[in-house]
Amino acid sequence: MDTILLSVGLAFIITYFSIPVIIEVAENKKLFDEPDARKVHKEVIPTLGGLGIFAGFIIATLMGTPPAMANVLQYFVAACLVIFFLGIKDDILILSASKKFIGQVIAAIIIMKFGGIQIVNMYGFLGIHELPPTASVLLSLFTIVLITNSFNLIDGVDGLAGSLGVFTSTIFGLYFLYTGQMLYAVMGLSLAGSLIAFLIYNFQPAKIFMGDTGSLLIGLLNSIFVIKFILVASSPTSILPLESAPAIGFAVLIVPLFDTLRVVSLRILSRRSPFSPDRNHIHHFLLDLGLGPRMIVLTCLTANLLFIALAYYLRFTGTTVVLIGLSAAALLIVSLVYYSRPKLKLAGFDEPQKDRIIRSHKVINIPSEPVEHESSF
């Protein structure tokens, strides 16, 4: 326990004191995120908060990991470094989607081949149990890349990705701590410590964003956590075995993961690139309902907690039933939120006026004809 407390405290302190320095450097070098029609902020904000998160997490994890587990940790650190350099280049110079994807695949392969993080069993989902080697590799690769991107895509409101990251990494970290998986406990709780410090500067009004450096790191680590959670929780010899462990793991990540699956599916069905930007994320819908960033964070965390409780309550019905039930409930809730939004009538407005209307993210009454003067949109 002393090791865990040391790691969490160290992660918090390093991130907390590094962020102001990063903000100063970003402002001096003009490394900002520019506002546009899809973004909530209306002023330029530094985007390099992921540097502080990465520094706090890596140093705390290296300090807190038991020496006997260092041989596995080295591969996780290597994968994190790949993601770190991908993210930092994208935050500063912009990286193409194809190059980011290739880098994420490389990180996933390192985790799978050398870190032993791989889905080898479906545990009864759709009647499937042991997976052939090829199917195991492909499913694991898809899962890691998907979860890595899910926190990147949900990072659209001040404090949302960071708060979800604290929530998920704390749950996984505490489970690993209870079951004696010290490496993963240190990693999960160190990440939580770093993110808590970062959120002090990221809640509205945000002084800094985590950028791709931070969001991709959170996603990569949570992909490791959830696969390891499934492997441990599904084992009868575990200190705390759980029925329908894959479904419970899905429930822990349901807000970013389901939102990503839904949005990417809609883009593909619309014959658009799965990487093309839009305003179809759940936080966009909640913004259109008039919720502020803090209320959106609270709503998403509450929903996430309720989904975990539902999965745990239904765990004895089997993985297939629980996963289908969770997906159906999530789809129903998103549909209700979507159709509850006020319909903005933008026909007749020119593009700058449309941008101002969308960027405001407020529930407003739009006149039937476009305005002829500069408004407060």
N, C-alpha and C positions, 0 to 999 in steps of 0.2 A: 504493500500500500504506500509506503514511503516513496518508492520509485515512481509510482503513478502520480502522487502529489507533486513530486519534483518535476516530472515531465510536464504536467499541466501548468504549473506555476511558471516554469521556464518558458514554455511556449507563449503564455500570455504576456510575460514581461518583454520578451524579445520583440514580439509583434507590436505591442503597445508603444514601445519607445522607438521602433523603427519607422512606423507610419508617418509621424510628423516630419522626419527627415526625408522620406520618400515624397511627401507632398511638396516640400520646399524644392527638392531637385526637379520634380515634374513641372512645377510652376516656372522655375528658372529656364528649363529646357523646352517649355511650351508643349509638354506631352499631355494633351487633353483629349477627352471624349467630347466631340462636338454634338450639340443637340440636333435632332431632326424630327420628322413627323411621327416616328415610331417610339420616340423616347420621351420619358416623363420630364427630365430635367431641362431647364431653359437656359442654363449657363454652362460654360465649359468646366469640366471636372477632371482632375487627374485620374488616370486609369491604372496606375501601377501598384495598387494595393496588394495584388497577388504576390509581389516581392516580399512584403512583410509577413504574409501568411506562410509562404514557402520557407522563409528563414526561421520563423518560430517553430514550425512543424518539424523541419529536418533536424535542427540542432537539438530540440527536446527529445525527438525520437532516438537520435543517435546516443544521447546521454542516458536515456532511460531503458533502452533495450538490453535485456540480459545478454552477456557475452556469448552464451551458448547458442543464441538465435541470430547472431550477427551474419552467419552465412546465408540465411534467407533474406535478411533485411537488405543486404547489398544489392540484390536484384530489384527489390521494390524501390530503393533509392535511385537505381539506374533508370527505371521506368519513369519515376517522378522527374528526373533531370531531363529526359526526353520531352515530357509534357511541359516542363518549365521553360525550356528554350523555344518550343513551339509557341507557347502563350506569350512570352515576352517579345518575341519578334512580331507576332500578330498585333500586340498592343501598341508597339512603336511604329512598325513599318507596314502592317497589314499583310497577311499571308493568305494565299489562295486556299479555297476549301479542299482542293485535291491534295495539296501539300500537308495541310493539317490532318487530313484523313490518313495519309501514309504514315505520318509521325505517330498518330494514335494506334495504328495497327502495329507498328514497331514496338511501342510501349506495351501493348497487349500481349504480343508474342513473348516479350521478356518475362512478363508476369506469369504467363501460362507455362512456358517451357522450363524456366529456371526457378520461378517462385512457387510452382506447384498449385497455382490457383486455376482450377479448371472444373467445369461442370461435367461430371461423368455419369450422372444418373438423373432421371426426370422424376423419380420418387412417386410414380403412379400417375403423373399428369397425362391425361388422355390414354391411360393404360400403358404408358411407356416407363420402363425402369432403366436398366443399364443401356448406355449409349455406345454405338460403335465408335472407334477412335476418330474417324473423320468427322462424324456428326458432333462428337464432343468438342473437337477443336473449333469447328465452325460456329457452334452455338455459343461457346465461351467467348470467341472473338467478337461475335455480334453483341453479346451482352456487355462486355467490357467497353466497347466503342459506344454503344447506345447510352449506357449510364454515364460515361465520361462526358458526352455531349449534353446529357439531360440537364445538368446543373448549369451549363453554359447557356442553354436556351431559356431556362427559367429565370436567369439573372436579368430581369427587366424592371424591377422596382427596388428602391432603396431598402436594403436589409433583408430581402427575400431569400436569395441564394445562400447568404451567410447564415441566416436563421435556420433554414432547412438543413444546411450543413452541420450546424451545431446539434440540431435535433437528431439527425440520423447517426452521426458519428458518436454521439453520446450513448444512444441506445445500443449500437453495436459494441462500443467500447466497454460498457458496463456488462453486457452479456459475455464478452470475451474475458473480462476480469473475473466474473463469477465462475466461468468454466475453466479457468487456469490457462487461457491462451494469452500469455503475457505480451508477446510481441504485438499482437493485434490490439490488445487493450491499450498498450502504450501509444500505438499509432492513432487509434480512434480518439482517445481522450486528449492527446497532444494536439490533434487537428481541432478538436472542440475548443481547447484553450486558446489557440491562435485565432480562431474565428470569433470568439467572444471579444477578444481585444480589438480585432478589426471592426466589429460591429459598432463599437463606441464611436468610430469615425464615419461609419457608413449609413447609420440610420438617418432618416430625413431630419434636417437637410444634410445630405451627404457631403462630406469633405473630400472623399476619395472613393473610387470604384475598385473592385477587385480585378476587373479585366479578365481576359481569357486565361492569364497566368493563374489566377486564383480559382476561377470556376472550373477549368479543366482539371486542376489538381484535386479539387473536392470531388469531382465526378470519378476520376481515376481511383482515388482511395476508396470511395464508397463501392465501386465495382469489386475491389479486392475484399472489402468487408462483407458484402452481401453473399458472395460466392463462398467465402470461408465460413460465414454464418450457416449457410445451407449445409455445407459439409459437416460441420460440428453438430448442429442441432438435429440433423437427420440420423446421426449415429446413435444406436441403442446404448453404447458405452459412454456417451457423454454425461457429464454431471447434470446437465439440464436438457434432456432431449425434448424436442417439440414435434408434434404431429403437424403435417402440412408445412414443414419449414420453408419450402420455396415460396409458398403463398404468403407466409408471414414476412419473409424477406422482401417480397414485392410490395407488401403493405407499408413497410417502413419507408420505402422509396417512392410510394405511389404518386405523390404530387408532381415531382419533376419527371418521373419515368412515364406515367400515363399521359401527361401533357405532351411530352416529346413524341410518344408513339402516335397520339392522336393528330398532332400538327403535321408530322412528317407524312403520315398516311394521307391526310387531306391534300398536301402539296403534290404527292405522287399521283393521287386520283385526279388532280387538276392538271396533270401533265406538266408540272413545274419541278424544278430542282428541289430535292429535299433540303438543300442548304439555303434556299431563297428566303429572304426575310418577309414577314407579314405581321399582322396584328391579330392573330388567331390564338394566342396563348391565354391561359386562364387569367393571368394578371391583367391582360388587356380588357377582358370581359368585366372583371371586377372594377377596373378603373372606369369603364363606361357606366357602371352602376353608380358611380359617385364615391366609391370608397377611396380613402387616402392610403398611402403606402403602409403606414403602421397597422391600419385595420386589415389591409390585404395580407400582411405577414401573419397577423393573429388569426385570421380566417383560415389561411392555408395550414398553419400549424395545428389548429383545432381539428380541421378536417383530417389531417394526417394521423393525428392521435386516435380519432374515432375509427378510422379504417384499420389501424393496428388492433384496436379493441375488437372490432368485428371479425377480423381474421383469426385472432386468438380464440374468440368465442366459438367460431365455426370450425376450428382446426380438426376436430374429429370426423368431419364429414368428408374429408379427403382433399388432396391438393387441387384436383380438377374443379370440384364444386366451389371451393373457396376462391380460386382465381377467377372463375367465371362470375361468381357473385360480386367480388370486388370490382371487376371491370364493368359489370352492368351498373352497379351503384355509382361508380365514378362517371360513367357516360351519362347517366340520368341527371346527376348533379350538374355537370358541365352544360348539358342541354338546357336545364332549367335556368341556369345563370345566363346562358347565351340568349335565350328567347325572352328573358326579363329585361334585357338592355333596352334603353331608349334608342329608337331608330333615327340616326342622324341623316337628314335629307341634304345631300351635298350636291345634288344636280343644280347646275347653273352657276356654281362658284368656280372661280379660277383656281389654279393649283396653289398659289401662295395662301389663298383664303382657306382652302381645304386643309393645307398643312397646319395652319394655325388652329383650326377647329379640332382636328385630330390630336394635335400636340397638347391641347389644353386638358384633355381627358376629363372634362366636366360634364355633368348632366345639364344641358342648356336647351332652350327653345330656339330652334333654327327658323328664321323667317322663310316664307315661301319663295322669296326672291333674294338674290344675292345683294349684300350690302354694297354701297358705293364708296364707303370711306374706311379708313383704318379703324378697326375695332379693338376691343380688349381681349380678343381670342388668344 
